[in-house]
Amino acid sequence: MEFQKTVLKNGLRVITVPMPSFESATVLVMVGAGSRYETRENNGISHFLEHMAFKGTKRRPSAMAISSLIDGMGGEFNAFTGKEYTGYYIKSSKNNIKLSLDVLSDMLNNSLLDPLEINKERGVILEEINLYEDTPMRKIGDIYEHLLYGDTPMGWDIAGEKENIRKITREDFQAYMKSLYSADNMTVVVAGGINEKEALAMVEEQFGKMKSFLKKSYLAVVENQKKPEVLIKEKKTEQIHIALGVRTDGVDSPDKYPLAVLASLLGGGMSSRLFHEVREKRGLGYYVRSSADHYKDAGSLVSVAGIDPKRVTDAVEVIIQEYGKATTGKLAVTKEELTKAKEFLKGHLVLELEDSRAVAVYYAQQELLEKETDNPDEVLKKLDSVTIDQVNAVGKKYFTDDKLNLALIGNYSDRQSLEKLLKL
């Protein structure tokens, strides 16, 4: 798989990814605008705006007009918001690329932001927030990142505070777009069964007249942790959900791939160390998994698990024991285990990229957030090149007491018993 990058005169970056065997194509517009660019007063506006984009334009004045058009061509459409980006996409037959680009351009340039629709959508978002609150398996990630980044934009929930959602106005949306929705802060990706020259011409036709302007910057992450930290969100649940991890580095760190392999070793599948120790060997919980996650200027390797409420300390102790092996250089990784961890990551990447939507997101995220954009085969080679020595080195570097953090959701309040265990 290969991509072609073109920068239009207005600074908009266009990436075309031909996938000759595909009859479908995905058009994705990703903007470098997410919740880390928000203020205390407008926290939640990035996600709220994502919802409003589908609520009508001057040419297509209602949500029904937009959805009927996309449904009528057998397509699927959606959007998503992160802390560093917002994405809008339409996936359909490769014959509908021009229409997909027209709709997305119309949504981003001519959205009505009708006050009546804004008021109706408030209720939808408030219920979405309630959904997250009632889904601790998902919510634990938010609690963990609040522990890492505190009362800063990076530590706030992407969905926002209910109080803010109730107050955001049309003028707030307009001001927010004028601060971030600049042509040179966007990338448009067209992936699937495409003709690259034709796709590029269509993108230029629809997005070439967008304006570029000086965009808002974000607050850099400042880390000054001195000792292990614990954050408990007490809630009546049948299961305790924990996230136990360490601070690492940003997305362009040379440690990115060794950290990914280490996370795979620890909790990358049903044969991983933590799955075996926590679930199979001791029956402490239902799920346990690890991941290495990165933002532009911060990162974390974290393990999350759903645990029997009566055996929380047992589970934390087991995870800490495995982390301690990384700290002391006693992981004792075999060549076979290293190969398995790499193949797990490589296999999941290959499977994921069989979908043109996933391919579009893959390239857009790299283009917006990273210094370099790699084709999948280059990523596979970088994973293959990770050595046992590199895995041991990142373990010793990052698995230290002053980087250790534990977040918990559930019917549990014994903070002191957890703090006693957090020693590597």
C-alpha positions as CSV (number, residue, x, y, z in Angstrom):
1,M,0.0,0.0,0.0
2,E,1.4,3.4,-1.0
3,F,0.1,6.9,-0.6
4,Q,0.6,10.2,-2.5
5,K,0.6,13.5,-0.6
6,T,-0.2,16.8,-2.3
7,V,-0.4,20.2,-0.6
8,L,-2.8,22.7,-2.2
9,K,-2.1,26.4,-2.5
10,N,-4.2,27.1,0.6
11,G,-2.1,24.7,2.7
12,L,-4.6,21.9,2.8
13,R,-2.9,18.5,2.7
14,V,-4.4,15.8,0.4
15,I,-3.5,12.2,0.7
16,T,-4.7,9.7,-1.8
17,V,-4.4,5.9,-1.2
18,P,-5.3,3.7,-4.1
19,M,-6.5,0.2,-3.2
20,P,-7.2,-1.3,-6.6
21,S,-9.2,-4.3,-5.6
22,F,-11.7,-2.2,-3.6
23,E,-15.1,-1.2,-5.0
24,S,-15.6,1.2,-2.1
25,A,-13.9,4.4,-1.1
26,T,-13.7,6.5,2.0
27,V,-13.4,10.2,2.0
28,L,-12.2,11.6,5.4
29,V,-11.6,15.1,6.5
30,M,-9.5,15.3,9.7
31,V,-9.0,18.6,11.5
32,G,-6.3,19.4,14.1
33,A,-9.0,20.4,16.5
34,G,-9.8,18.5,19.7
35,S,-10.5,18.9,23.3
36,R,-6.9,19.9,24.3
37,Y,-7.5,23.1,22.4
38,E,-10.5,24.0,24.6
39,T,-10.9,26.3,27.6
40,R,-12.7,25.6,30.9
41,E,-15.6,27.6,29.6
42,N,-16.1,25.8,26.3
43,N,-14.9,22.3,27.2
44,G,-16.9,19.9,25.1
45,I,-17.3,22.2,22.1
46,S,-15.1,20.1,19.8
47,H,-17.3,17.1,20.2
48,F,-20.5,19.2,20.2
49,L,-19.5,20.7,16.9
50,E,-18.9,17.3,15.4
51,H,-22.6,16.5,16.1
52,M,-23.7,19.9,14.6
53,A,-21.9,19.4,11.3
54,F,-24.6,16.8,10.3
55,K,-27.6,19.0,11.2
56,G,-28.0,21.0,8.0
57,T,-26.3,23.4,5.6
58,K,-27.5,26.2,3.3
59,R,-27.9,23.8,0.4
60,R,-29.1,20.9,2.5
61,P,-31.0,22.6,5.3
62,S,-31.7,19.6,7.6
63,A,-30.2,16.5,9.1
64,M,-32.7,14.5,7.1
65,A,-31.5,16.1,3.8
66,I,-28.0,15.0,4.5
67,S,-28.7,11.6,5.8
68,S,-31.2,10.8,3.0
69,L,-28.6,11.7,0.4
70,I,-26.0,9.5,1.9
71,D,-28.4,6.6,2.6
72,G,-29.6,7.0,-1.0
73,M,-26.2,6.1,-2.3
74,G,-25.8,3.2,0.1
75,G,-23.1,5.0,2.1
76,E,-22.2,5.2,5.7
77,F,-21.1,8.4,7.5
78,N,-20.0,9.4,10.9
79,A,-17.6,11.6,12.8
80,F,-15.3,11.2,15.8
81,T,-13.5,13.5,18.2
82,G,-10.3,13.0,20.1
83,K,-8.1,15.3,22.2
84,E,-6.0,16.3,19.2
85,Y,-8.2,15.9,16.2
86,T,-11.8,15.7,14.8
87,G,-12.7,13.5,11.8
88,Y,-15.6,13.5,9.4
89,Y,-16.0,10.7,6.9
90,I,-18.3,9.1,4.3
91,K,-17.7,5.6,3.0
92,S,-19.5,4.5,-0.1
93,S,-19.1,3.1,-3.6
94,K,-16.0,4.4,-5.4
95,N,-18.4,6.0,-7.9
96,N,-19.6,8.4,-5.3
97,I,-16.3,10.1,-4.3
98,K,-17.3,13.4,-5.9
99,L,-20.6,13.6,-4.0
100,S,-19.0,12.5,-0.7
101,L,-16.5,15.4,-1.1
102,D,-19.2,17.8,-1.9
103,V,-21.2,16.9,1.2
104,L,-18.3,17.1,3.5
105,S,-17.1,20.4,2.1
106,D,-20.6,21.7,2.4
107,M,-20.9,20.6,6.0
108,L,-17.6,22.2,7.0
109,N,-18.0,25.5,5.1
110,N,-21.8,26.1,5.2
111,S,-23.1,24.6,8.3
112,L,-26.3,26.4,9.5
113,L,-25.6,25.9,13.2
114,D,-29.3,26.5,13.7
115,P,-30.0,27.5,17.3
116,L,-33.1,25.3,17.4
117,E,-31.0,22.3,16.3
118,I,-28.3,23.2,18.8
119,N,-30.9,23.2,21.6
120,K,-32.1,19.8,20.5
121,E,-28.7,18.3,20.2
122,R,-27.8,19.4,23.8
123,G,-30.1,16.7,25.0
124,V,-28.5,14.1,22.8
125,I,-25.0,14.9,24.1
126,L,-26.1,15.0,27.7
127,E,-27.5,11.5,27.2
128,E,-24.2,10.5,25.5
129,I,-22.3,11.7,28.6
130,N,-24.7,9.7,30.8
131,L,-24.0,6.6,28.6
132,Y,-20.2,7.0,29.2
133,E,-20.8,7.4,33.0
134,D,-22.8,4.2,33.0
135,T,-20.1,2.3,31.0
136,P,-17.1,2.0,33.4
137,M,-15.1,-0.1,31.0
138,R,-15.0,2.9,28.7
139,K,-15.0,5.6,31.4
140,I,-11.9,4.2,33.2
141,G,-9.7,5.7,30.4
142,D,-11.0,9.2,31.1
143,I,-10.4,8.8,34.8
144,Y,-6.9,7.5,34.1
145,E,-6.0,10.5,31.9
146,H,-7.5,12.9,34.4
147,L,-5.1,11.4,36.9
148,L,-2.2,11.9,34.4
149,Y,-2.9,15.4,33.2
150,G,-5.0,16.9,36.0
151,D,-7.2,20.0,35.7
152,T,-5.9,20.9,32.2
153,P,-7.4,20.5,28.7
154,M,-5.6,17.2,28.4
155,G,-7.2,15.9,31.6
156,W,-10.7,17.0,30.8
157,D,-13.3,14.7,29.2
158,I,-13.7,15.0,25.5
159,A,-17.5,15.0,25.8
160,G,-17.3,18.0,28.2
161,E,-19.0,19.1,31.3
162,K,-22.8,19.1,31.3
163,E,-22.8,22.7,32.6
164,N,-20.9,23.8,29.5
165,I,-23.0,21.8,27.1
166,R,-26.1,23.6,28.4
167,K,-24.5,27.0,27.7
168,I,-22.7,26.7,24.3
169,T,-24.2,29.0,21.6
170,R,-24.0,29.4,17.9
171,E,-21.5,32.2,18.3
172,D,-19.3,29.9,20.4
173,F,-19.2,27.4,17.6
174,Q,-18.4,30.1,15.0
175,A,-15.6,31.5,17.1
176,Y,-14.2,28.0,17.7
177,M,-14.2,27.2,14.0
178,K,-12.5,30.5,13.2
179,S,-9.7,29.6,15.6
180,L,-8.9,26.1,14.3
181,Y,-10.8,25.1,11.1
182,S,-8.1,26.5,8.9
183,A,-7.3,24.8,5.6
184,D,-3.7,24.3,6.6
185,N,-4.9,22.6,9.8
186,M,-6.7,19.9,7.8
187,T,-6.0,16.8,5.8
188,V,-8.3,15.2,3.3
189,V,-7.7,11.5,2.7
190,V,-9.3,9.6,-0.2
191,A,-8.7,5.8,0.1
192,G,-10.1,2.8,-1.8
193,G,-10.8,2.0,-5.4
194,I,-9.7,5.4,-6.7
195,N,-8.0,7.1,-9.6
196,E,-5.5,9.3,-7.8
197,K,-5.5,12.2,-10.4
198,E,-9.2,12.3,-10.5
199,A,-9.6,12.2,-6.7
200,L,-7.0,15.0,-6.3
201,A,-8.8,17.2,-8.8
202,M,-12.1,16.6,-7.0
203,V,-10.6,17.5,-3.6
204,E,-9.1,20.7,-5.1
205,E,-12.5,21.6,-6.6
206,Q,-14.3,21.2,-3.3
207,F,-11.7,22.4,-0.8
208,G,-9.3,24.6,-2.8
209,K,-11.0,27.8,-1.9
210,M,-11.0,27.3,1.9
211,K,-9.0,30.0,3.8
212,S,-6.0,29.5,5.9
213,F,-5.4,31.6,9.0
214,L,-3.3,31.8,12.2
215,K,-4.7,29.0,14.3
216,K,-4.9,28.6,18.1
217,S,-2.1,26.6,19.8
218,Y,-2.4,24.2,22.7
219,L,-1.0,24.1,26.2
220,A,2.0,21.7,26.4
221,V,1.8,18.9,28.9
222,V,3.9,19.6,32.0
223,E,4.8,16.6,34.0
224,N,6.2,16.9,37.5
225,Q,5.1,13.7,39.2
226,K,7.2,12.8,42.2
227,K,5.6,9.6,43.5
228,P,2.9,7.0,42.6
229,E,-0.6,8.5,42.4
230,V,-4.1,7.0,42.9
231,L,-7.4,8.3,41.8
232,I,-10.7,6.5,42.8
233,K,-14.1,7.3,41.4
234,E,-16.5,5.7,43.7
235,K,-19.6,4.3,42.0
236,K,-22.0,1.4,42.7
237,T,-20.9,-1.3,40.2
238,E,-20.7,-5.1,40.2
239,Q,-17.2,-5.0,38.9
240,I,-14.2,-2.9,39.7
241,H,-12.4,-1.4,36.7
242,I,-8.8,-0.3,37.1
243,A,-6.2,1.3,34.9
244,L,-2.6,1.0,36.0
245,G,0.2,2.5,34.0
246,V,3.3,4.6,33.6
247,R,4.0,7.9,31.9
248,T,6.0,7.6,28.7
249,D,6.8,10.0,25.8
250,G,5.1,11.6,22.8
251,V,4.2,10.0,19.4
252,D,7.5,10.8,17.8
253,S,9.6,9.2,20.5
254,P,12.2,6.6,19.3
255,D,10.8,4.4,22.1
256,K,7.4,4.2,20.4
257,Y,7.8,0.7,18.9
258,P,9.7,-0.9,21.7
259,L,6.9,0.3,24.0
260,A,4.3,-1.1,21.7
261,V,6.0,-4.5,21.8
262,L,6.3,-4.4,25.6
263,A,2.6,-3.6,25.9
264,S,1.9,-6.5,23.6
265,L,4.0,-8.8,25.8
266,L,2.2,-7.7,28.9
267,G,-1.4,-7.6,27.8
268,G,-1.7,-8.0,24.0
269,G,-3.8,-11.1,23.8
270,M,-5.1,-14.2,25.6
271,S,-1.6,-15.7,25.8
272,S,0.0,-12.5,27.2
273,R,1.6,-12.4,30.6
274,L,-1.1,-10.4,32.4
275,F,-4.0,-12.3,30.8
276,H,-2.4,-15.5,32.0
277,E,-1.5,-14.2,35.5
278,V,-4.7,-12.2,36.2
279,R,-7.4,-14.2,34.6
280,E,-6.2,-17.7,33.7
281,K,-4.0,-18.5,36.7
282,R,-5.9,-16.7,39.5
283,G,-9.4,-15.9,38.1
284,L,-9.2,-12.3,39.4
285,G,-11.2,-10.7,36.6
286,Y,-12.8,-11.1,33.2
287,Y,-10.7,-8.9,30.9
288,V,-7.2,-7.4,31.1
289,R,-5.3,-5.7,28.3
290,S,-2.4,-3.4,27.8
291,S,-1.6,-0.6,25.3
292,A,1.0,2.0,24.6
293,D,-0.7,5.3,23.8
294,H,0.8,8.5,22.6
295,Y,-0.2,12.2,22.1
296,K,2.1,14.8,20.5
297,D,3.9,15.6,23.7
298,A,3.0,12.8,26.2
299,G,2.2,9.2,26.4
300,S,1.5,6.2,28.6
301,L,1.7,2.5,28.8
302,V,-1.4,1.3,30.6
303,S,-3.1,-2.0,31.6
304,V,-6.8,-2.0,32.2
305,A,-8.8,-4.7,33.8
306,G,-12.3,-5.6,35.1
307,I,-11.8,-7.2,38.6
308,D,-13.7,-9.0,41.3
309,P,-14.4,-6.3,43.9
310,K,-13.2,-8.6,46.7
311,R,-9.8,-9.1,45.1
312,V,-8.8,-5.7,43.8
313,T,-5.5,-5.6,45.8
314,D,-4.6,-9.1,44.6
315,A,-5.0,-7.9,40.9
316,V,-3.0,-4.7,41.5
317,E,-0.3,-6.7,43.2
318,V,0.0,-9.1,40.3
319,I,0.2,-6.3,37.7
320,I,2.8,-4.5,39.9
321,Q,4.9,-7.7,40.1
322,E,5.0,-8.0,36.3
323,Y,5.8,-4.3,36.0
324,G,8.6,-4.8,38.5
325,K,10.3,-7.3,36.2
326,A,10.5,-4.5,33.6
327,T,11.9,-2.1,36.2
328,T,14.7,-4.5,37.2
329,G,15.5,-5.8,33.7
330,K,14.2,-9.3,34.7
331,L,11.5,-9.6,32.0
332,A,13.4,-12.6,30.7
333,V,11.8,-12.3,27.3
334,T,12.5,-15.3,25.0
335,K,12.9,-15.0,21.2
336,E,9.7,-16.9,20.8
337,E,7.8,-14.6,23.1
338,L,9.2,-11.5,21.3
339,T,8.2,-12.9,18.0
340,K,4.7,-13.6,19.2
341,A,4.3,-10.1,20.6
342,K,5.4,-8.6,17.3
343,E,3.2,-10.8,15.2
344,F,0.2,-9.9,17.4
345,L,0.7,-6.2,16.6
346,K,1.5,-6.8,13.0
347,G,-1.5,-9.1,12.5
348,H,-3.9,-6.7,14.1
349,L,-2.6,-3.8,11.9
350,V,-3.0,-5.8,8.7
351,L,-6.5,-6.9,9.6
352,E,-7.5,-3.4,10.5
353,L,-6.3,-2.0,7.3
354,E,-8.5,-4.2,5.2
355,D,-11.1,-1.4,5.6
356,S,-10.8,1.8,3.5
357,R,-12.1,3.8,6.5
358,A,-9.4,2.5,8.8
359,V,-6.8,3.2,6.1
360,A,-8.0,6.8,5.8
361,V,-7.8,7.3,9.6
362,Y,-4.4,5.6,9.7
363,Y,-2.9,8.1,7.2
364,A,-4.7,11.2,8.5
365,Q,-3.6,10.7,12.1
366,Q,0.0,10.4,11.1
367,E,-0.2,13.4,8.8
368,L,-1.7,15.6,11.5
369,L,0.2,14.4,14.6
370,E,3.5,12.9,13.5
371,K,6.7,14.2,11.9
372,E,6.7,11.5,9.3
373,T,4.0,9.4,7.6
374,D,4.9,5.8,7.1
375,N,3.2,3.2,4.9
376,P,2.1,0.1,6.7
377,D,5.0,-2.0,5.4
378,E,7.4,0.5,7.0
379,V,5.6,0.2,10.3
380,L,5.8,-3.6,10.1
381,K,9.6,-3.3,9.5
382,K,10.0,-1.0,12.5
383,L,8.1,-3.5,14.7
384,D,10.2,-6.4,13.3
385,S,13.4,-4.5,14.2
386,V,12.6,-4.2,17.9
387,T,15.1,-6.3,20.0
388,I,14.9,-7.8,23.4
389,D,17.5,-5.3,24.6
390,Q,15.3,-2.4,23.5
391,V,12.3,-3.9,25.3
392,N,14.4,-4.2,28.4
393,A,15.7,-0.7,28.0
394,V,12.3,1.0,27.8
395,G,11.1,-1.1,30.7
396,K,13.9,0.2,32.9
397,K,13.4,3.8,31.6
398,Y,9.7,4.2,32.2
399,F,8.7,1.7,34.8
400,T,9.7,3.8,37.8
401,D,7.7,4.8,40.9
402,D,7.6,8.5,39.9
403,K,5.8,7.6,36.7
404,L,3.3,5.1,38.2
405,N,-0.5,5.8,38.2
406,L,-3.6,3.9,39.3
407,A,-7.1,4.9,38.5
408,L,-10.2,3.0,39.7
409,I,-14.0,3.0,39.2
410,G,-16.3,1.1,41.4
411,N,-17.7,0.4,44.8
412,Y,-14.3,0.8,46.5
413,S,-12.8,3.4,48.9
414,D,-9.7,1.8,50.5
415,R,-7.1,4.2,48.9
416,Q,-4.4,3.4,51.5
417,S,-4.3,-0.3,50.7
418,L,-3.7,0.5,47.0
419,E,-1.0,3.2,47.7
420,K,1.0,0.6,49.8
421,L,1.2,-1.7,46.7
422,L,2.4,1.0,44.3
423,K,6.1,0.3,44.5
424,L,8.2,-1.1,41.7
